[in-house]
């Protein structure tokens, strides 16, 4: 009978033993270079200690002061607003937007949907967002994604430090995108959009670039406390698992470009996370983006897989609710109604807002465009697009508000910046 076939899926112990022998062989030619890179920064314990010290709020602020950064005053202002309780509380927000006053007391925070925005490219945009949220009694996201060039933000008035400090003040999580990625010229045969089909199958880190990615991560981890990074390639995902197993506290989310678009791709993703988890069950995989093609059935199946592998609380599903108006999907694209259906069914999910509301975005002189993420600041300034792109970011903030209201009215809890609301 067909049911009797299930036992044939068991992985034989000898297969696992063979893999373990390969991984632990000191003469292993692919693991040895990884050990050399780690050795440049110290032991795993020393690396984690450096990162912890670098990421402390007081140390970030001190470095900004040393640089005479103009962002220092803005950070002090944010802290003043937090101390003055200038932001709407979650309780008041629920009372304001919940259609049934009694229901405002019955939210299940175990199923809170994380409000997520992408991408926070420049620190001044965050200040504009904070002012807007205070003035309009709105929620600030609980999670931020950044895609700005790392070296550029490192050398721009302490932008990398200011954002890191602000994220700690808000109490939110955030993700940085390392410069070592397929768009950095690593594939010498590919250019821009005119060669886009060459990137199908994933944004690459060919040849030695996977190890370069680890080196870059360890630099920003130990110097700025950057712990969560975007991961776009099977090789760098594997290496991230390896350094986590070795004791380095990296965290990463898998990009939409990896194509988790069906339950079986999700099973593959979570299977490797389980295989390489630490003895305490933890994994560096803290989340992954679904492909924008997934439907609610796939997400529910994926939730079953995640729960079956004991990752429900550890691995977040990050679902695109809006996308940039240009260069990524056919518009209109808005998954808010589908998200509401999942609200109190699938735990640990985030609502990612990559574009403004379609009705607003399409009327902009410069609609949001995913290709803007890859433009250097100098090129943006020369094109006179900085103000337009900040408007795009604030439009994404409006998308966050619409999602938050829709979920709240449906009795679904949302997770916003915890130190503010």
MARVEX-756744 format. One record per residue (C-alpha): residue number from 1; x negated, y, z; residue in three letters. Coordinates in steps of 0.02 Angstrom, whole numbers, plus 50000, padded with zeros to 5 digits. Example, Ala and Ser with C-alpha at 12.3 -4.5 7.8 and 13.67 -1.06 7.14 Angstrom:
BEGIN
+-----+-------+-------+-------+-----+
|   i |  east | north |    up |  aa |
+-----+-------+-------+-------+-----+
|   1 | 49385 | 49775 | 50390 | ALA |
|   2 | 49316 | 49947 | 50357 | SER |
+-----+-------+-------+-------+-----+
***
This chain:
BEGIN
+-----+-------+-------+-------+-----+
|   i |  east | north |    up |  aa |
+-----+-------+-------+-------+-----+
|   1 | 50000 | 50000 | 50000 | UNK |
|   2 | 49946 | 50180 | 49968 | UNK |
|   3 | 49943 | 50217 | 50156 | UNK |
|   4 | 49804 | 50088 | 50178 | UNK |
|   5 | 49687 | 50195 | 50072 | UNK |
|   6 | 49666 | 50327 | 50209 | UNK |
|   7 | 49531 | 50227 | 50298 | UNK |
|   8 | 49425 | 50233 | 50139 | UNK |
|   9 | 49401 | 50420 | 50166 | UNK |
|  10 | 49298 | 50395 | 50323 | UNK |
|  11 | 49119 | 50457 | 50304 | UNK |
|  12 | 49001 | 50312 | 50344 | UNK |
|  13 | 48881 | 50343 | 50487 | UNK |
|  14 | 48733 | 50294 | 50376 | UNK |
|  15 | 48775 | 50441 | 50260 | UNK |
|  16 | 48770 | 50562 | 50405 | UNK |
|  17 | 48610 | 50483 | 50470 | UNK |
|  18 | 48526 | 50506 | 50301 | UNK |
|  19 | 48573 | 50690 | 50297 | UNK |
|  20 | 48512 | 50717 | 50475 | UNK |
|  21 | 48346 | 50634 | 50433 | UNK |
|  22 | 48324 | 50753 | 50288 | UNK |
|  23 | 48368 | 50909 | 50389 | UNK |
|  24 | 48256 | 50867 | 50536 | UNK |
|  25 | 48104 | 50812 | 50434 | UNK |
|  26 | 47965 | 50938 | 50474 | UNK |
|  27 | 47899 | 50917 | 50297 | UNK |
|  28 | 48067 | 50966 | 50220 | UNK |
|  29 | 48018 | 51086 | 50081 | UNK |
|  30 | 48179 | 51189 | 50083 | UNK |
|  31 | 48194 | 51213 | 50272 | UNK |
|  32 | 48010 | 51257 | 50302 | UNK |
|  33 | 48024 | 51429 | 50216 | UNK |
|  34 | 48174 | 51469 | 50327 | UNK |
|  35 | 48069 | 51434 | 50482 | UNK |
|  36 | 47933 | 51550 | 50418 | UNK |
|  37 | 48056 | 51694 | 50398 | UNK |
|  38 | 48127 | 51668 | 50571 | UNK |
|  39 | 47951 | 51666 | 50642 | UNK |
|  40 | 47922 | 51844 | 50579 | UNK |
|  41 | 48053 | 51905 | 50703 | UNK |
|  42 | 48017 | 51791 | 50851 | UNK |
|  43 | 48103 | 51646 | 50934 | UNK |
|  44 | 48294 | 51637 | 50923 | UNK |
|  45 | 48305 | 51697 | 51104 | UNK |
|  46 | 48190 | 51844 | 51067 | UNK |
|  47 | 48286 | 51887 | 50909 | UNK |
|  48 | 48453 | 51889 | 51002 | UNK |
|  49 | 48379 | 51995 | 51140 | UNK |
|  50 | 48314 | 52124 | 51014 | UNK |
|  51 | 48484 | 52130 | 50930 | UNK |
|  52 | 48576 | 52151 | 51094 | UNK |
|  53 | 48464 | 52295 | 51145 | UNK |
|  54 | 48473 | 52379 | 50974 | UNK |
|  55 | 48664 | 52368 | 50973 | UNK |
|  56 | 48695 | 52447 | 51144 | UNK |
|  57 | 48797 | 52605 | 51128 | UNK |
|  58 | 48677 | 52709 | 51232 | UNK |
|  59 | 48530 | 52655 | 51123 | UNK |
|  60 | 48622 | 52693 | 50962 | UNK |
|  61 | 48665 | 52866 | 51028 | UNK |
|  62 | 48485 | 52896 | 51084 | UNK |
|  63 | 48420 | 52855 | 50910 | UNK |
|  64 | 48546 | 52974 | 50832 | UNK |
|  65 | 48487 | 53109 | 50951 | UNK |
|  66 | 48306 | 53075 | 50903 | UNK |
|  67 | 48354 | 53096 | 50720 | UNK |
|  68 | 48451 | 53256 | 50759 | UNK |
|  69 | 48597 | 53177 | 50669 | UNK |
|  70 | 48747 | 53287 | 50633 | UNK |
|  71 | 48857 | 53138 | 50676 | UNK |
|  72 | 48813 | 53144 | 50861 | UNK |
|  73 | 48940 | 53282 | 50895 | UNK |
|  74 | 49076 | 53185 | 50803 | UNK |
|  75 | 49044 | 53032 | 50911 | UNK |
|  76 | 49054 | 53137 | 51068 | UNK |
|  77 | 49220 | 53205 | 51004 | UNK |
|  78 | 49287 | 53028 | 50977 | UNK |
|  79 | 49241 | 52983 | 51155 | UNK |
|  80 | 49330 | 53139 | 51217 | UNK |
|  81 | 49488 | 53086 | 51126 | UNK |
|  82 | 49477 | 52911 | 51201 | UNK |
|  83 | 49452 | 52982 | 51376 | UNK |
|  84 | 49598 | 53102 | 51351 | UNK |
|  85 | 49709 | 52957 | 51293 | UNK |
|  86 | 49749 | 53055 | 51135 | UNK |
|  87 | 49803 | 52899 | 51040 | UNK |
|  88 | 49976 | 52822 | 51047 | UNK |
|  89 | 49983 | 52672 | 51162 | UNK |
|  90 | 50039 | 52505 | 51093 | UNK |
|  91 | 50188 | 52504 | 51210 | UNK |
|  92 | 50245 | 52675 | 51148 | UNK |
|  93 | 50212 | 52625 | 50968 | UNK |
|  94 | 50325 | 52473 | 50988 | UNK |
|  95 | 50462 | 52575 | 51067 | UNK |
|  96 | 50450 | 52701 | 50926 | UNK |
|  97 | 50458 | 52577 | 50782 | UNK |
|  98 | 50547 | 52422 | 50846 | UNK |
|  99 | 50728 | 52422 | 50787 | UNK |
| 100 | 50785 | 52324 | 50939 | UNK |
| 101 | 50726 | 52408 | 51101 | UNK |
| 102 | 50739 | 52244 | 51195 | UNK |
| 103 | 50630 | 52157 | 51066 | UNK |
| 104 | 50490 | 52279 | 51106 | UNK |
| 105 | 50461 | 52177 | 51263 | UNK |
| 106 | 50453 | 52009 | 51175 | UNK |
| 107 | 50302 | 52019 | 51061 | UNK |
| 108 | 50191 | 51865 | 51059 | UNK |
| 109 | 50013 | 51931 | 51061 | UNK |
| 110 | 49947 | 51756 | 51024 | UNK |
| 111 | 50011 | 51786 | 50847 | UNK |
| 112 | 49955 | 51967 | 50833 | UNK |
| 113 | 49906 | 52012 | 50654 | UNK |
| 114 | 49741 | 52107 | 50647 | UNK |
| 115 | 49752 | 52270 | 50553 | UNK |
| 116 | 49603 | 52276 | 50435 | UNK |
| 117 | 49540 | 52409 | 50315 | UNK |
| 118 | 49410 | 52404 | 50177 | UNK |
| 119 | 49296 | 52486 | 50141 | UNK |
| 120 | 49231 | 52616 | 50263 | UNK |
| 121 | 49088 | 52681 | 50156 | UNK |
| 122 | 49043 | 52843 | 50247 | UNK |
| 123 | 49051 | 52891 | 50430 | UNK |
| 124 | 49139 | 53060 | 50400 | UNK |
| 125 | 49287 | 52964 | 50329 | UNK |
| 126 | 49312 | 52884 | 50499 | UNK |
| 127 | 49325 | 53055 | 50581 | UNK |
| 128 | 49459 | 53107 | 50456 | UNK |
| 129 | 49551 | 52945 | 50492 | UNK |
| 130 | 49544 | 52971 | 50680 | UNK |
| 131 | 49612 | 53148 | 50664 | UNK |
| 132 | 49753 | 53086 | 50552 | UNK |
| 133 | 49798 | 52946 | 50673 | UNK |
| 134 | 49804 | 53063 | 50822 | UNK |
| 135 | 49907 | 53195 | 50733 | UNK |
| 136 | 50035 | 53069 | 50669 | UNK |
| 137 | 50038 | 52946 | 50816 | UNK |
| 138 | 49971 | 52806 | 50707 | UNK |
| 139 | 49872 | 52648 | 50741 | UNK |
| 140 | 49688 | 52633 | 50701 | UNK |
| 141 | 49635 | 52466 | 50625 | UNK |
| 142 | 49561 | 52330 | 50734 | UNK |
| 143 | 49439 | 52278 | 50598 | UNK |
| 144 | 49332 | 52371 | 50470 | UNK |
| 145 | 49238 | 52312 | 50317 | UNK |
| 146 | 49089 | 52404 | 50242 | UNK |
| 147 | 49015 | 52380 | 50068 | UNK |
| 148 | 48896 | 52527 | 50061 | UNK |
| 149 | 48714 | 52497 | 50016 | UNK |
| 150 | 48621 | 52459 | 50178 | UNK |
| 151 | 48461 | 52552 | 50137 | UNK |
| 152 | 48562 | 52703 | 50082 | UNK |
| 153 | 48662 | 52714 | 50243 | UNK |
| 154 | 48505 | 52683 | 50344 | UNK |
| 155 | 48427 | 52839 | 50269 | UNK |
| 156 | 48581 | 52952 | 50272 | UNK |
| 157 | 48582 | 53054 | 50433 | UNK |
| 158 | 48595 | 52895 | 50536 | UNK |
| 159 | 48757 | 52836 | 50453 | UNK |
| 160 | 48721 | 52655 | 50497 | UNK |
| 161 | 48693 | 52702 | 50679 | UNK |
| 162 | 48845 | 52816 | 50688 | UNK |
| 163 | 48963 | 52685 | 50619 | UNK |
| 164 | 48893 | 52553 | 50735 | UNK |
| 165 | 48917 | 52669 | 50884 | UNK |
| 166 | 49094 | 52717 | 50831 | UNK |
| 167 | 49144 | 52535 | 50810 | UNK |
| 168 | 49090 | 52501 | 50989 | UNK |
| 169 | 49185 | 52653 | 51051 | UNK |
| 170 | 49343 | 52594 | 50964 | UNK |
| 171 | 49316 | 52415 | 51023 | UNK |
| 172 | 49340 | 52346 | 50848 | UNK |
| 173 | 49248 | 52218 | 50743 | UNK |
| 174 | 49161 | 52266 | 50583 | UNK |
| 175 | 49069 | 52184 | 50440 | UNK |
| 176 | 48921 | 52247 | 50340 | UNK |
| 177 | 48877 | 52190 | 50163 | UNK |
| 178 | 48692 | 52159 | 50140 | UNK |
| 179 | 48603 | 52227 | 49987 | UNK |
| 180 | 48543 | 52054 | 49936 | UNK |
| 181 | 48691 | 52004 | 49830 | UNK |
| 182 | 48730 | 51966 | 49649 | UNK |
| 183 | 48755 | 52148 | 49605 | UNK |
| 184 | 48578 | 52195 | 49656 | UNK |
| 185 | 48494 | 52135 | 49497 | UNK |
| 186 | 48452 | 51964 | 49566 | UNK |
| 187 | 48516 | 51886 | 49406 | UNK |
| 188 | 48409 | 51969 | 49274 | UNK |
| 189 | 48528 | 51915 | 49136 | UNK |
| 190 | 48679 | 52008 | 49203 | UNK |
| 191 | 48722 | 52192 | 49204 | UNK |
| 192 | 48882 | 52284 | 49246 | UNK |
| 193 | 49064 | 52256 | 49197 | UNK |
| 194 | 49011 | 52218 | 49018 | UNK |
| 195 | 48936 | 52053 | 49081 | UNK |
| 196 | 49065 | 52018 | 49215 | UNK |
| 197 | 49106 | 51842 | 49154 | UNK |
| 198 | 48927 | 51795 | 49196 | UNK |
| 199 | 48972 | 51810 | 49379 | UNK |
| 200 | 49114 | 51682 | 49370 | UNK |
| 201 | 49087 | 51544 | 49497 | UNK |
| 202 | 49030 | 51662 | 49633 | UNK |
| 203 | 48921 | 51813 | 49660 | UNK |
| 204 | 48748 | 51738 | 49663 | UNK |
| 205 | 48588 | 51741 | 49762 | UNK |
| 206 | 48485 | 51642 | 49636 | UNK |
| 207 | 48318 | 51559 | 49667 | UNK |
| 208 | 48229 | 51642 | 49814 | UNK |
| 209 | 48367 | 51766 | 49852 | UNK |
| 210 | 48454 | 51657 | 49980 | UNK |
| 211 | 48300 | 51666 | 50091 | UNK |
| 212 | 48286 | 51852 | 50055 | UNK |
| 213 | 48465 | 51871 | 50119 | UNK |
| 214 | 48417 | 51789 | 50284 | UNK |
| 215 | 48266 | 51904 | 50299 | UNK |
| 216 | 48376 | 52055 | 50267 | UNK |
| 217 | 48503 | 51998 | 50396 | UNK |
| 218 | 48370 | 51974 | 50529 | UNK |
| 219 | 48303 | 52149 | 50495 | UNK |
| 220 | 48470 | 52234 | 50521 | UNK |
| 221 | 48517 | 52118 | 50664 | UNK |
| 222 | 48361 | 52155 | 50764 | UNK |
| 223 | 48349 | 52340 | 50720 | UNK |
| 224 | 48533 | 52393 | 50728 | UNK |
| 225 | 48627 | 52252 | 50813 | UNK |
| 226 | 48722 | 52215 | 50652 | UNK |
| 227 | 48794 | 52043 | 50691 | UNK |
| 228 | 48937 | 52016 | 50567 | UNK |
| 229 | 48896 | 52014 | 50381 | UNK |
| 230 | 48986 | 51969 | 50221 | UNK |
| 231 | 48938 | 51803 | 50142 | UNK |
| 232 | 48968 | 51769 | 49958 | UNK |
| 233 | 48864 | 51618 | 49909 | UNK |
| 234 | 48858 | 51433 | 49959 | UNK |
| 235 | 48670 | 51442 | 49986 | UNK |
| 236 | 48675 | 51590 | 50105 | UNK |
| 237 | 48825 | 51513 | 50194 | UNK |
| 238 | 48722 | 51355 | 50222 | UNK |
| 239 | 48572 | 51453 | 50284 | UNK |
| 240 | 48682 | 51554 | 50401 | UNK |
| 241 | 48744 | 51391 | 50477 | UNK |
| 242 | 48563 | 51335 | 50495 | UNK |
| 243 | 48501 | 51488 | 50589 | UNK |
| 244 | 48655 | 51482 | 50701 | UNK |
| 245 | 48617 | 51300 | 50741 | UNK |
| 246 | 48441 | 51355 | 50784 | UNK |
| 247 | 48509 | 51478 | 50911 | UNK |
| 248 | 48523 | 51645 | 50818 | UNK |
| 249 | 48693 | 51723 | 50851 | UNK |
| 250 | 48738 | 51771 | 50673 | UNK |
| 251 | 48921 | 51792 | 50627 | UNK |
| 252 | 48987 | 51800 | 50450 | UNK |
| 253 | 49145 | 51808 | 50349 | UNK |
| 254 | 49162 | 51729 | 50179 | UNK |
| 255 | 49208 | 51847 | 50038 | UNK |
| 256 | 49358 | 51836 | 49923 | UNK |
| 257 | 49232 | 51805 | 49784 | UNK |
| 258 | 49206 | 51627 | 49850 | UNK |
| 259 | 49379 | 51583 | 49788 | UNK |
| 260 | 49467 | 51500 | 49934 | UNK |
| 261 | 49629 | 51485 | 49837 | UNK |
| 262 | 49701 | 51315 | 49884 | UNK |
| 263 | 49708 | 51204 | 50040 | UNK |
| 264 | 49569 | 51091 | 49976 | UNK |
| 265 | 49446 | 51234 | 49954 | UNK |
| 266 | 49493 | 51288 | 50130 | UNK |
| 267 | 49463 | 51110 | 50191 | UNK |
| 268 | 49290 | 51115 | 50111 | UNK |
| 269 | 49251 | 51282 | 50195 | UNK |
| 270 | 49309 | 51226 | 50367 | UNK |
| 271 | 49232 | 51053 | 50351 | UNK |
| 272 | 49058 | 51125 | 50333 | UNK |
| 273 | 49091 | 51244 | 50477 | UNK |
| 274 | 49136 | 51096 | 50587 | UNK |
| 275 | 48987 | 50991 | 50530 | UNK |
| 276 | 48865 | 51129 | 50575 | UNK |
| 277 | 48949 | 51196 | 50732 | UNK |
| 278 | 48850 | 51202 | 50893 | UNK |
| 279 | 48874 | 51077 | 51032 | UNK |
| 280 | 48995 | 51197 | 51117 | UNK |
| 281 | 49103 | 51195 | 50959 | UNK |
| 282 | 49064 | 51373 | 50905 | UNK |
| 283 | 49031 | 51421 | 50725 | UNK |
| 284 | 48957 | 51577 | 50645 | UNK |
| 285 | 49104 | 51575 | 50523 | UNK |
| 286 | 49218 | 51703 | 50605 | UNK |
| 287 | 49334 | 51723 | 50456 | UNK |
| 288 | 49358 | 51709 | 50270 | UNK |
| 289 | 49457 | 51796 | 50137 | UNK |
| 290 | 49585 | 51699 | 50040 | UNK |
| 291 | 49588 | 51729 | 49855 | UNK |
| 292 | 49723 | 51856 | 49813 | UNK |
| 293 | 49813 | 51716 | 49718 | UNK |
| 294 | 49863 | 51615 | 49872 | UNK |
| 295 | 50045 | 51596 | 49921 | UNK |
| 296 | 50121 | 51570 | 50093 | UNK |
| 297 | 50130 | 51382 | 50071 | UNK |
| 298 | 49942 | 51374 | 50047 | UNK |
| 299 | 49914 | 51483 | 50200 | UNK |
| 300 | 50026 | 51370 | 50306 | UNK |
| 301 | 49936 | 51214 | 50244 | UNK |
| 302 | 49771 | 51300 | 50281 | UNK |
| 303 | 49830 | 51339 | 50456 | UNK |
| 304 | 49863 | 51153 | 50483 | UNK |
| 305 | 49686 | 51113 | 50425 | UNK |
| 306 | 49611 | 51247 | 50537 | UNK |
| 307 | 49709 | 51186 | 50688 | UNK |
| 308 | 49663 | 51006 | 50653 | UNK |
| 309 | 49479 | 51052 | 50658 | UNK |
| 310 | 49499 | 51155 | 50819 | UNK |
| 311 | 49458 | 51320 | 50735 | UNK |
| 312 | 49623 | 51414 | 50759 | UNK |
| 313 | 49549 | 51536 | 50885 | UNK |
| 314 | 49377 | 51547 | 50807 | UNK |
| 315 | 49405 | 51571 | 50620 | UNK |
| 316 | 49516 | 51713 | 50559 | UNK |
| 317 | 49613 | 51706 | 50397 | UNK |
| 318 | 49587 | 51874 | 50308 | UNK |
| 319 | 49726 | 51905 | 50182 | UNK |
| 320 | 49729 | 52046 | 50054 | UNK |
| 321 | 49893 | 52139 | 50076 | UNK |
| 322 | 49845 | 52281 | 49958 | UNK |
| 323 | 49706 | 52291 | 49828 | UNK |
| 324 | 49620 | 52437 | 49743 | UNK |
| 325 | 49730 | 52504 | 49606 | UNK |
| 326 | 49596 | 52477 | 49473 | UNK |
| 327 | 49476 | 52339 | 49422 | UNK |
| 328 | 49532 | 52193 | 49531 | UNK |
| 329 | 49715 | 52138 | 49507 | UNK |
| 330 | 49868 | 52171 | 49401 | UNK |
| 331 | 49972 | 52305 | 49487 | UNK |
| 332 | 50089 | 52321 | 49576 | UNK |
| 333 | 50011 | 52212 | 49711 | UNK |
| 334 | 50086 | 52216 | 49887 | UNK |
| 335 | 50100 | 52062 | 49998 | UNK |
| 336 | 50180 | 52145 | 50150 | UNK |
| 337 | 50346 | 52052 | 50139 | UNK |
| 338 | 50256 | 51884 | 50128 | UNK |
| 339 | 50147 | 51930 | 50277 | UNK |
| 340 | 50301 | 51967 | 50382 | UNK |
| 341 | 50363 | 51791 | 50345 | UNK |
| 342 | 50200 | 51720 | 50413 | UNK |
| 343 | 50194 | 51837 | 50563 | UNK |
| 344 | 50248 | 51724 | 50706 | UNK |
| 345 | 50203 | 51563 | 50615 | UNK |
| 346 | 50017 | 51576 | 50575 | UNK |
| 347 | 49900 | 51635 | 50714 | UNK |
| 348 | 49736 | 51729 | 50696 | UNK |
| 349 | 49767 | 51813 | 50530 | UNK |
| 350 | 49718 | 51986 | 50474 | UNK |
| 351 | 49804 | 52102 | 50352 | UNK |
| 352 | 49668 | 52172 | 50241 | UNK |
| 353 | 49705 | 52337 | 50154 | UNK |
| 354 | 49592 | 52368 | 50006 | UNK |
| 355 | 49705 | 52491 | 49917 | UNK |
| 356 | 49833 | 52625 | 49954 | UNK |
| 357 | 50020 | 52600 | 49933 | UNK |
| 358 | 50052 | 52574 | 49748 | UNK |
| 359 | 50177 | 52717 | 49737 | UNK |
| 360 | 50043 | 52837 | 49805 | UNK |
| 361 | 49887 | 52763 | 49729 | UNK |
| 362 | 49950 | 52762 | 49550 | UNK |
| 363 | 49984 | 52950 | 49556 | UNK |
| 364 | 49810 | 52998 | 49612 | UNK |
| 365 | 49696 | 53087 | 49490 | UNK |
| 366 | 49567 | 52957 | 49544 | UNK |
| 367 | 49655 | 52797 | 49599 | UNK |
| 368 | 49559 | 52677 | 49709 | UNK |
| 369 | 49437 | 52571 | 49610 | UNK |
| 370 | 49339 | 52420 | 49671 | UNK |
| 371 | 49193 | 52473 | 49560 | UNK |
| 372 | 49171 | 52629 | 49667 | UNK |
| 373 | 49100 | 52518 | 49804 | UNK |
| 374 | 48944 | 52489 | 49702 | UNK |
| 375 | 48908 | 52671 | 49659 | UNK |
| 376 | 48764 | 52755 | 49752 | UNK |
| 377 | 48808 | 52911 | 49850 | UNK |
| 378 | 48704 | 53019 | 49735 | UNK |
| 379 | 48804 | 52961 | 49583 | UNK |
| 380 | 48968 | 52994 | 49674 | UNK |
| 381 | 48914 | 53170 | 49721 | UNK |
| 382 | 48855 | 53206 | 49544 | UNK |
| 383 | 49024 | 53149 | 49476 | UNK |
| 384 | 49115 | 53257 | 49605 | UNK |
| 385 | 49212 | 53107 | 49671 | UNK |
| 386 | 49174 | 53108 | 49857 | UNK |
| 387 | 49333 | 53201 | 49907 | UNK |
| 388 | 49439 | 53091 | 49793 | UNK |
| 389 | 49365 | 52933 | 49868 | UNK |
| 390 | 49398 | 52995 | 50045 | UNK |
| 391 | 49579 | 53021 | 49993 | UNK |
| 392 | 49578 | 52841 | 49930 | UNK |
| 393 | 49519 | 52784 | 50101 | UNK |
| 394 | 49655 | 52881 | 50190 | UNK |
| 395 | 49781 | 52806 | 50070 | UNK |
| 396 | 49721 | 52636 | 50130 | UNK |
| 397 | 49752 | 52697 | 50306 | UNK |
| 398 | 49931 | 52734 | 50250 | UNK |
| 399 | 49943 | 52554 | 50189 | UNK |
| 400 | 49889 | 52497 | 50362 | UNK |
| 401 | 50029 | 52601 | 50439 | UNK |
| 402 | 50162 | 52531 | 50323 | UNK |
| 403 | 50108 | 52354 | 50364 | UNK |
| 404 | 50104 | 52390 | 50550 | UNK |
| 405 | 50279 | 52463 | 50546 | UNK |
| 406 | 50349 | 52318 | 50443 | UNK |
| 407 | 50276 | 52190 | 50563 | UNK |
| 408 | 50331 | 52284 | 50718 | UNK |
| 409 | 50509 | 52302 | 50654 | UNK |
| 410 | 50510 | 52115 | 50623 | UNK |
| 411 | 50453 | 52079 | 50801 | UNK |
| 412 | 50276 | 52029 | 50751 | UNK |
| 413 | 50132 | 52091 | 50859 | UNK |
| 414 | 49987 | 52185 | 50780 | UNK |
| 415 | 49808 | 52201 | 50839 | UNK |
| 416 | 49741 | 52378 | 50824 | UNK |
| 417 | 49586 | 52463 | 50897 | UNK |
| 418 | 49596 | 52400 | 51077 | UNK |
| 419 | 49504 | 52545 | 51160 | UNK |
| 420 | 49625 | 52669 | 51082 | UNK |
| 421 | 49796 | 52589 | 51093 | UNK |
+-----+-------+-------+-------+-----+
***
